[in-house]
Amino acid sequence: MAIATRILGLVLVAHAAAPLSVRELLGHPDHFNGEPVTVTGTMSNFRANALRRGGPMYTFDLSDGTGTVHVTAFVKPPCQSGAATVEGTFGHAKWRVNASYSLEEITARNVICPPDRVPKPVPKTE
């Protein structure tokens, strides 16, 4: 049983590490719902919002040429535009109001920016 658990764990880690295209992610939203995903693309429409409880929330769009997915992060990403890789959990929700509506987004666990895109700290002068 322990061996089977370890193998399952390795499969899940391998699944999470395999980068996906936005098209693949949005083309099979039920398959990836609640699953860890990694997507690389270009950040745009970065916004900082305050939550009711006072904490910050950051949202942006991530596009890779095949589509665009909405991303929510609760920690400020090191960059606010340009190239980035998002590691997080994909969520897919459907509502039926007057018309069918669905929301697909990644809740980011980690946003990785290329080293040249991360602002360098300004040294303090005495």
Buried (B, 14 or more C-beta within 10 A) or exposed (E): EEEEEEEEEEEEEEBBEEEBBBEBBBEEBEEBEEBBBBBBBBBEEBEEEEEEEEEEBBBBBBBBEBBBBBBBBEEEBBBBBEBBBBBBBBBBEEEEEEEEEEEBBBEBBEBBBEEEBEEEEEEEEE
